[in-house]
């Protein structure tokens, strides 16, 4: 049971980190499935929904890799992973809220 919890926690942590890094560095893939194309554009000039979808898809792939890594970790890694998760969630939440507020509300 602990290994599956470790996997979920590490997967979520990796997802949050990848999602925030996509926003930080402006890696916002725009997926056009009907055309079979992927375009990378800087954040200004992109629609916010496209930014969230592109970042979320990148985060999901990285989160799945984190999930697979977490399945291999020993049970005793749980307390450290939970601390890492809470730090990551707090940091990601603060970053995303402040970034969007500065970009779209206070600008």
Buried (B, 14 or more C-beta within 10 A) or exposed (E): EEBEBBBBBBBBBBBBBBBBBBBEEEBBBBBEEEEEEEEEBEBEEBEEEBBBBBBBBBBBEBBBBBBEBBBEBEEEBBEEBBEBBEEBEEEBEEBBEEBBEEEEEEE
